Amino acid sequence: MKLSRRKFLHTAAGAAVVPGVARVASASDYPTRPVRLIIGYPPGGSADMTARLTGQWLSERLGQQFIVESRPGGATNIATESVVRAAPDGYTLLLAAPANATNVALFAQLNFDFMRDVTPVAGIIRFPDVVEVNPSVPVHTIPELISYAKANPGKLNFASSGIGSTLHVAGELFKMMAGVDIVHVPYRGGGPALVDLMSGRVQLMFDNLPTSLEFIKAGKLRPLAVTIAARSPVVPDLPTVADFVPGYEASAWYGIVAPKGTPAEIVGKLNKAINAMLADPAASARFIDLGASLLPGSAADFGNLIANETEKWGKVIKFAGIKPE
C-alpha cells in the first residue's frame, strides 16, 4: 500500500524529534567511518556534481570521507533500492532526485515504496529547465511557440532524456496546460537528445538549464523561457513560461534521504551540516553559478517538497498516459 502524503509528512517531521530505532552511535560520535552517498546517474552530470560538492563539504565538516557511488540504471530505481535495503545507521545515503517522485506513478510495481521506506534529511538545490528550440524553428517566444504548435498539430517534436524523465514530464505538462499537440521523442540520455536538437533532427527541448547553458551562449540553441516561477539570475533576460501559461512550473532538484529508521540525531546532524554548506558563500556560489537556487530548511521541509512533487507529476503522468520503457 502506498504511504499516504499525510503520513509521509508526519514521518519526516517526526524525524527531528523522535529517537531512532537503529542506534549504533550517538550523533556526537557520527560518523566514525566512511559514508556512502549513492546516486542513480552516471558520473559527469548534474547529480554527480551535486553529490561530489556535498560529499566534499560533509567530509571536511564531519571528519570522515563521504564517498560518492554511482549506480545508474532502472530510472534510478537500482540506486534507490540499494539505499532502502541498507542498514538505517547513517552510513548509506541517497541523492534523491525528481525521478524518485515520478517513478511512484510511472512504475506499477516496485520492490520498495519510496515515501514509506526513506527518511528525508535535507534539500540541496533546485534549478530550472529552459524551453529551447533549434534556431531553424521560426519561433522566438512562448506565445509564438504555442501559436506555431496549434497551427501545425503533431508536426513539432520535443526531445527528452527518456520516457518518464523530468525533461519528458516537463514537456507533457506544457502540452497539457497550453493545449498543444507536440510529439515526444525519447532518447537514452540528455546528451544524445541535445546533439539531435542542435542538428535539427528534433525541434524543441525542455532541458536542464546547466546542461544547455554553454550551447545557448554559443548560439547553437535559441532559448524561449525558463520553467521556474521567477526569472533565473543566470539568464535574466529570459521570461518564465508562467508569464504566458499561468501556473506552469517545472524544475529539477536534489537532496539527501536516508533509509527509514535512521536515528533522528544523525538526520539532524546531517541536516545541520548541509544547511551550513548552503549558508557558506564559497560553497553556495558553486551551485548558484550553475543557475541553481538553494533549498535550505528542515528535514520536514524537504519531505514536503518530495510529497508535493510526487503528487504533481503523478497527475501529469496519469493524464498523459505515460508508460515506462
FENLINQUI-V467691 format. One line per field, one symbol per residue. ss: DSSP state (~ for helix, > for strand, _ for the rest). psi: psi as a letter, one per 40 degrees, with the letter a starting at -180 (. if undefined). A space follows every 10 residues. Layout:
ss: ???
psi: ???
//
This chain:
ss: ____~~~~~~ ~~~~______ __________ ____>>>>>_ _____~~~~~ ~~~~~~~~~~ ~~___>>>>> ___~~~~~~~ ~~~~______ _>>>>>>~~~ ~~~~~~____ ___~~~~>>> >>>>>>>>>> >>>_______ _~~~~~~~~~ ~_____>>>> _____~~~~~ ~~~~~~~~__ __>>>>___~ ~~~~~~~~~_ ___>>>>>~~ ~~~~~~~___ _>>>>>____ __~~~____> ~~~_______ >>>>>>>>>_ ___~~~~~~~ ~~~~~~~~~_ ~~~~~~~~__ _>>>____~~ ~~~~~~~~~~ ~~~~~~~~~~ _____
psi: hihidddddd dddedeehii dgheiidddh ieiihhhhif iiieaddddd dddddddddd deeihhhhhh giiffedddd ddddeihgee ehihhiiddd ddddddhdhi eihdddeihi diicihiiih hiiheehfie iddddddddd egheehihii eiheiddddd dddddddefi ghhhhiigid ddddddddee didiigihdd dedddddeee ihidiieidi ihedgeehii deddghehhh iiiiahiiih ehhddddddd ddddddddeh ddddddddde eiiigiaidd dddddddddd ddddddddde fhii.
//
